[in-house]
Amino acid sequence: MTKTDVTFDSAGIPLAGHLHTPDIPAQGPRPAIVVGHPGSGVKEQTAGLYARRLAEKGFVTLAFDSAHQGESGGEPRGLEDPAQRVEDLKAAVSFLTTRGEVDIDRIGALGICASGGYVLSATGGDHRIKAVGTVSAVDIARQFRLGADGTQDPAVYQGMLAAAAQARTAEARGEEPTVLNLFPDTAEQARSLAGEHGVDGFEYYRTPRGRHERSAGFFTWSSVDKMAAFDAFAPVPLIGRRPLLMIVGTRAVTSWMSIEAFQRATGPKEFHWIHGASHVDLYDKKQYVDPVIEKLAGFFTDNLGPAASPIS
């Protein structure tokens, strides 16, 4: 597998990506998969892991940093704009259509965590995506409004919207706006705020296990009000007859969101549980990622066709 640094445009913003290409020569262009990262993540983390592992199965894969994050362009830094995130995925598909090693009629998409929601929205509006898979999928807007487990007091989000309004006013007056830090300083604080799910996120993003210097760990406050009216799952029925696979850990407190999205799908679909795994376990833990990769590889092979036959 060869990894190549690439750049491409998304609504005028330059995005940085890693294109993974199988090294085995082939007779023709291959099926390809766009891989989206979680909120605040970067391509070097779980998206890169999945892209690399699927490339080893014979697919051309593209992991990239979304606008305003990682090595990609876009100001302000740390902005999580749902509409832009969906556009970024479509731009990644456009980039793949320009590559000679890619069969443009066999492009799929994979979203992890927040990108699991975004990729459903992107697929609903982009018929170039022929099959779509998700891992630990969430609608990040629902998660902010309702909490990871869906039981959050509505006053919490109202308070966040008030802070977002204050930040916009401060910025309009030329003041430096504050940011929303996504992770506390210690695992104990993470546990007190968000239970085991909070600890899982802290241990991935804030320890050597998954930490990356370009994974900012914060959102601008304007991200919060951009999520207020966003619904990643509304376009799911538009996916139509294109196949859908959703993979979730049995211990994931966020699983209710994947279930809701799955129920909205009207075409061929499969919901696959990974026994014993939490939401974040599926990011990188080998005992869980291995069976997920096998499931995804089989799904994309069945629905995009096998990787191009080796030259005899």
N, C-alpha and C positions, 0 to 999 in steps of 0.2 A: 504494500500500500504506500502510495506517495502522497504527501501532504504539501499543498501549494498555497502560498499566501495570495489572496485575490482581493480585489476591491470592485464594488459596483454601486450604482446610484439608487437611492430610494427617495423619490419626491424631492430631489435636489440635495439630499444628504448623502455623503460618501459612507458606505458601509464596508467594514473589514471582515473578511471571512477566511476560512480554511477549507479548501477543496481537497477531498480525499478521493484518490483514484486507485483502483486495484492495479497491481503491477503486471498481472498475467495478461499477455497480449490477447486480444479478442478480434473476431472477424468483423464486428460492427459495433455501433453505439450501444451503450448500456442503459439500463434503467437507473434512475437517479432519485435521491431523497433529500429534501430540504429538512434540516433539523434546527428547531428553535429552542432557545435556552429559557430557564426560569426567570422570573422577575428579579432584577439586580444581578443576575448571573452574567457570565461571559463565555465565549466559545471554548475557552481552555478548560472549562469545568465539565459538567455532566453532558452538555450538548456535544462537546468534542469527543467524549468517551463513546457515546452512542454512534456518532458519525464514523469514528474509526472502526468500531466493531462491525458496523453494517458494511463498511467498505471492504472489510476482510471477508464478507460474505458475497462480494462481487458487485456491489452497488457503487456508483459514484455518489458521494454524499457531500453536502455543503453545510457546515456549521458557521455561524456568523454572529457578530455583535450587533445588537439592535441599535438604532439611532439613539444618541445621547448616552451611550454606554460603551464600556470597553475601549477598543481602538477605533471605533466608528466615530463619525462626526456628529454634530448636533449640539446646540446650546439651548438651554442650560444643561449642564451635566447632571445626570441622575433623574432626568425627566422620564416618567413612565406614562407615555401617551398611548392609550389602547388603540386609537385609530391609526397612529403611526406604526405601532407594532404589527398590526394586520397588514399594512402597506409594505412593511419590510419583508414579510414572508412572501408576498406577491412579487416584490422586486427580486427576491432570491430565486424564485421560479423563472422570472424573466432572464436573469443571468444564466441559469442553467440552459435555457433554450439557445443561448449563443455559443455553447460549447460543443465542439465536434464529437467529443466522446460520449455525449448524452443523447439518448433517443427522446426527442421532445414529446413523443406520444406516450412515454412511459415515465412520467414524473410523479412521485408521491411526496407526502409531507408527514413529518413527525414532530409533535410538540410535547414538551416536558413541563409539568407544573403550569405556570402562567401561559406558556406557549401552547399548552394543551388546549386551552380555551381559545387563544388567538388563532391557532391553526384550523379550528373548526369554523370560525368566522371567515378566515381566508379561503378555505375550501368551498364554503357555501357560495362565495362570490367569484371564484376563479375556476373555470372548467378545465384549465390545464392541469390541475391536480387530480390525478386519476384514482388515488387511494390515500386514505388518511389514517394515521395511528396516533394514539396519545399514551403518555405514561404519567401517572399521578396528575391527571388533568384537573385544573381549576379555572374558574372564571375569576380573575383577580379582583374584578369589581365586586362580585358577590362576596368574595372573601373579606374585602374591606368593609362592605356594608353590613354583612351578617356574621363575620367571624369565620375562622377556619372550620369550626364544627357546626356553623349555622345557628348558634344560640346567643350571639352577641346582643347585648342591650342596644337598642337603636340610638340611645343617647351617646354612645361611644362614637359612632360615625358622625353624628351631628356636631360633636365637639371637634372632630377632625376637620369638618367642613368650615367651622368657625375659624380654626387655626389657618386653614388654607386661604380664607378670605383676608385675614389679617396679613398674611405673607404677600398676597397680591397688592394690597394697599401699600405695604412697606416698600415693595419693589417699585411701584409707581412713583413714590416719593424719593426714589434714588437711594434707598437704604438697602443694605445687604440682607436678603431674606434668609430665614433659617431653613433647615432641612429636616425631614422626617427620618430619623435613624431607625433602621429596621431591626437592629439587634442590640440588646443590652450589653453590658460589659462582662458579665459572668454567666455561666450556665445556671447558677442558682437563681439569678434574676430572671433569666429566660423561663425557667420552670414556674416561677411565681406569676409571671405574666401570661404564659400560654401553655403551661403543662408540658407533657412529653413532646408535643409537636414543636413547641418553642425550643426545647433542648435539642431536638433533632436538627432544627435549622441552625442553631448556634454552633453545634458540633461540626456541621458541614462547612458553613461559611466563615467561621471565626477560629478554626483550629487548622493545623497543618493537613488534616484530612482532605479538605476541599478548598481552603482559602486561596484566593488569587489576588494579587495586588490591584488588578483593574476591576475587580468586583467591588463596587463602591459601598454597598451596604446601606445606602440611603436613597430616598426619593425626594424630589422637590415637592413642596407642599402643593404646587399646582397639579401634581399628579393625582392628588386625592379628589379634587373637584372634576377632573377629566374623567374619573371613573364613575362619577355620580349617576350618569345616565347611560353608561355603557352596558351592553348585554351580549357577552360572547356567544351565548347559546341561541339567541333569536334566529340566526341564519342557518342553524343545523338542518331544518327541513329542506333547505335549498341544496344540500349535498345530494339529495335524491338517491339515485341508484348506485352511486359510487360507494365502494365498500369502506367500512369504518371498523377499526379495532381500538378498544379502550382497555388499558391495562392498569390495574389498581392493586395496592397492597391491602390485605385483609385488616391490617391495623391502622390504616390511614384514616385520620379523623376527617379528612377532606373528601372521602369517597362519595359522599352524598351529592357533590357537584358533578362528578363523572356519571353517576347514576341518572341525575336529572338530564344531562346532555344526551345520554344514551337513549332515554325514553323519548326524546324529541326526534331522533333519527328515524327516517321512514324507509330507508333502503336496507341492503344487506349489512348486517352489523353483528359484532361479537364483543362481549364483555368478558374479560379474562382476569381472574383473581390470582395474585401471588401470595400464597399462604405465609403468614407470619411477618410480612413486610409492612413497615410504616410508609408514609408518604415519601420521606427523604431517603429511606433505605434503598429505594429504586434509583436514586441518583448515581450510586457508585459501589454499593456493596456487592461483591462478586457473586455470593451465593444467591442473590436475587437478580442481579443484572444478567447473569448467564442465561437463565430460562426466559427472561424478557427478550433478550436478543434473538434467541431461537424462535420465539413466537413471532416477533416482528419480521424476522427474515423469511419465515414461512408465509406470513401474510402478504408481504410485499412481493415475494416471488409468485405467489398464486395470482395476485391481482395486477402486477405490472409485467409479469412474465419473467423468466429466468434471466440471469446475467448472460451477456453475449457469449456464445460458445467459443472456447479457446481455439486458436489457430492450430490446425492439425499439421 
